[in-house]
């Protein structure tokens, strides 16, 4: 399928791991709530939704049955492309079982280890501070499961070294080009959220790759602008940012609100949101393996 170069894939990260209703009342928890947010995102222009499963009380879970319920509930409502996370902590077998059993179109994985922290200038102390471990051993295992399940990997890169980690995995046959990257920007311990750094990350990716930017919190809209200008794809959603403005005063009331703003920004510079069918072609989903 030939796709016009002015198309942009909008992904929506619906709920994340840590966001809760004390912070934002509209964070979805149950499979039906997550599916409703997927529908709202799709109706606003998203072609892909990125999903972390939750318990009904809001805690994180890797339970494959919960992911299966999310998939079933979403497919009742809309044809959006499903992207399931494998990020977090715990045994690798647990973190990837839902990929093997439920088989979403895309599986996201972290491409390297890093310090992962949040610092409060007001309190002059770290809100949290830990080492996010993702050695090649674990990356290779996740990719082998995705390959067996015929699920397209999405390579989440928090720094340029993560982007450069593809080469041994290509050599081992665990990755197949064209690749799909997510460049996460604005996490303390990772790369700073600047347009110059995003351009560098995009240059590090092989020429036939697709990529999207994930700007964290108040950095989101600045990075959306940069990605749109550079010809990349974009991700928004309540996992990454609650607010429709850069200073954090106007809270979104659904994931659809955030997608609608991203779509308006794209159209302002002459780019149209890709349909589900166009996104599948752009991401080479039907020929992933």
N, C-alpha and C positions, 0 to 999 in steps of 0.2 A: 504494500500500500504506500503510494507516494504521499508524503506529508509536507505541507508548505513550511518553509523555514521560519515563518513568523509565529508558529505555534509554540505555546509554552505549557508544559505539564505542571498543573497545580496539584500538589499533594497536601493533604490535611492530616495532621497528627492529632487524633481525637481526644486522647485522655492521658497518655503518659503513665509513669510509675508513681510519681510523688504528688502531683497536683491533686488537691482535695477541695471539698465543697466549703470548707472554712475560708479558703482562699478565693474560690470562685464558685458560686452556687450552681453553675450550669455544667460542671464537670460530670460526664456520664460514668456510671459504674456497671450496671447490669448489661447483659447482652442486648436486650431490647433497647435500652437507653443508648448504648454505643451505636447500634444499628440506626436509630433515629437520627443521631448526629451524623452518621455516614450519609444518610439520605439528604440531610440539610446541606452538607458540604458538597455533595454531587449536584444537587439542584442549583447551588451557587456557582458551580463551574469547576469543581475538583474532579480529576480523573482517577486519583489514587487516594486511598486512606491508609494511614499508618496506625497500627493498633497494638496497644499493650492490654492484655486482659486484666480485669479486676474481679475481686469477689463482690458479692452484692453489697458488702459493707464498705467497699472502696479500697481494700488492700490489694497489692499486686499478686498475681497468680500466673503460673505457667500451665495450668490444668488444660490438657488438650480438649476435654469435653466442653470447657468454657469457650475456648477458641472456636470449636465446631459450632456451638450455639450462636456465637457472634456471626460466623460466616453464614449460617442458615438464616438468621434474622435479617442480615444485611441483604442477602440475595432476594428475600421477599420484597424488599423495598426499592432496590436500585441495582444497576449493573456495574457499580464502581469497582475498580481494581483493588484487591486486598493485599496489603503489605503488613506482615506480622513481624514484630520485634523478637530478637533473641538476647537483647542486652540485659545486663543486671548481674546478679551474683547467684551462686549455687552451682550444683553439678551440671556439667555440660549436657548430659543425657536429659536432664530435666528441662534445661533452657531451650532445647531444640526438638523435643518430642512432638510438640504441636505442629512444627513444620513438616515432620515426616508423616504425621497422621492426617492432618487437615489439608495440607498442600495448598497454601495460598499462592498467588502468582509470584509474589516477591517475598523474600526473607531478608531482613536487615540485620547486619552484624557489625560489631566494632572492630576496627582494623589496627588497634595498637593499645598499649598500656600508657598510662599518664597519671600525674597528680590531678585530682578532680576536687575542686574546692569552691567555696563561696565565702567572700570576705565582706564584713560589714564595716564600712568606714565610720559610720556613726558610733558603733560600739567598740571599734578598733580591735575586733577579734574575728576569728573564722566562725561562720555559721555551721559549716561542715568542712571536713578535710580528710580525704582518704586517697589511697592509691587504687586506681581503676585498672585491674589486671586483665590483659588480653594477649597472652603470649601466642606465638605462631602455632604452638601445639593445639591450643583451643580454637584458634581461627581455622586451622586446617580441618579439625574435626567438624566444626559447623559447616564448612564448605562441602565436606564430603557427604554429609547428610542432605544438604540442599541439592547437590548434584544427583544423588540417588533419587530424590523426590521430584527432580526436574523443576525446582523452584529457582527463580532468578535471584542471585545475591545482590543486595544493595550494600555498598561498601561505605560505612560511616567513618569519616576521617576527621579527627579533631585537630590535626596538625599535618604539616607537609610530610613528615616522616611516615605517617600512616598512609598517605597517598602513595608514597614510593614503595610501600611494602607489598605491592601487587606482584612484583616481578618473580620471586621464587614460587609464588602460588600459581602463576601462569605456567611457569616451567614444569611444575609438578602436575599440571592438568586439572588443578582444582578450580581454576577460573578459566572462563572462555570469553574472548572478546566478541562483541563490544561490551564494555563494562558500564555499570551504573554506579555513580558516586553520590554520596551526600556529604557536603562540606559543612560541618558544625562549627559555628564561629561565635565567640563571646563567652566560652566557658573558661574560668580561671584554671590555668594549667595547660590550656590548649591555645590555639592560634587566636590572635586578636581579630575582632570583627571590623575589618577595614576593606574598602574596595580594592586596594592594592594587594592585600593578602588573598582575597578571593580570586583576583586575576592570576596570581601566582599558582594557587591551587588548581585552577582550571588548566593552566599550561602544563602542570605536572601529569595530568591525566592523558592517556593515549588519545590520539586525534579522533578516533571513531567513537569515543565514549559519550555518554550522556551524564549530566550532573545537575544537582540541585543545591541550593543553599538553605541552611537552617540557621537563622539568626536567633540567638537566645534572648528572651526577655525584651528590654527596650531597644536592643540592637536590631530587632527583627525587621522593621520597616526600612531602615537604612540599607540592610543587606538585600532585601527584596528589590529595592531600586537598583543596586549594583548588579545583581544577577540578571535582571531584566535587560539592562543596558549591555551586558556582556553576552547575551544570547543564551543564558542558562535557564534552568527550571527553578521552581520555588516551592518551599514548604511553609505553611502556616498552621495554626491550630492551638488549642488550649494546652497541649503538652508543652509548648515552647513559650507561649506568651498569651496573657489574658486580655491585652488592651488594643484598642483600635487606634490609639494615638501613641506617639513616641515618648510622651512624658508619663504615661500611666494614669490617666485620669478617667478615660472613657472605657469601661469594661465591656467586652463583647458579651452578648447574651446567648451565643451559640457559636459552634465552629463555622456555621454558614456565614455569620457576620464577618469573620476573619477572611474566609475565602472570597467573599464578595468584594472586600477591599482590595485584595491581591489582584482579582480579575479587573477591577476598575483601573488599577495602576498599570497593568499590562496593556489594556486597551488605550490608555492615555498615550502610550508610546508606539502604538500600532501593532501590538501583538495580541493574538487571540488565544483563549484557553483551549488546549487540546481536548477533543472528545475522548471518551474511553477507547474507541477504536483507533483513533490517531495515536493515543498514548501507548497502546499495546504495540503498534508498529514502531514508534520511536524508541521504545525500550527493548525491542526485539524479543518480546515475551513468547511469541509463538515458535521461536527458533532458539530459545535459550540454551538448550542442549541438543 
